[in-house]
């Protein structure tokens, strides 16, 4: 589940992986999606995780951002 945060307004989620090679594949899918949707989250990653933060222009999540997060969740679950 994506978590809503304040100050600044954003949504974030951490994705866990059992192999570093899966992180690389996941990051590639995120890159494609960012270019398609023109949404560029802050990304941090380590040996077994990827964390994404999407900063919101408004205090509500737009449909575009909701679809973006659902597609990212799909990539993660497919792995």
Buried (B, 14 or more C-beta within 10 A) or exposed (E): EBEEEEEEBBBBBEBEBEEEEBBEBBEEBBEEBBEEEEBEBEEEBEEEEBBBBBEBEEEEBEEEBEEBBEBBBEBBEEE
